[in-house]
């Protein structure tokens, strides 16, 4: 049994992916990330994803993975939201180092939030609405996580805007290393004030 239950917002439904979502998933990945994976590859991914919902639940593990973002009015899949394991090298950020402590790139595990929206639906608040509902109703409400993070590139201003809309505190890595850690948004559970490390 999956941890996740369908979430409804004023405009959206967040649900587990289903076998018939391959074409929408292929379009989302092509438009958002330049993927050139075949439709057959997306069908394989859907089979794996659907099985992971069941298996994570059976093992009482965090339900990492993607969830479909669907328009309530039409049933069209317009995006994804989800949970990924994320390694964060906190000490590269001055705000997370003790005075005089040198920076280092050792990572700690965090719950990572992500989102993606089909190109025709960008700029309409879909990502922020889906990510807010997923975070507050599921991650904070059901899973009871103390903190979620989201990471992006320095030049991905739309994702940084979503971070701000979610109420995240946004930090930029002041050094070039590690190359994959550029901008991070941090959002604590409402019951926690400040960083809960």
KAWO-V565154 format. One record per helix or strand of 2 or more residues. SS is the DSSP state (a for helix, b for strand). FROM is the first residue (numbers start at 1). TO is the last residue. Records with the same first field share a line. If there is no record, write none. Layout:
# KAWO-V565154
SS = FROM-TO / FROM-TO
This chain:
# KAWO-V565154
b = 7-8 / 12-16 / 65-71 / 77-88 / 108-117 / 147-152 / 169-172 / 183-188
a = 19-33 / 39-58 / 90-92 / 94-96 / 119-121 / 126-140 / 157-165
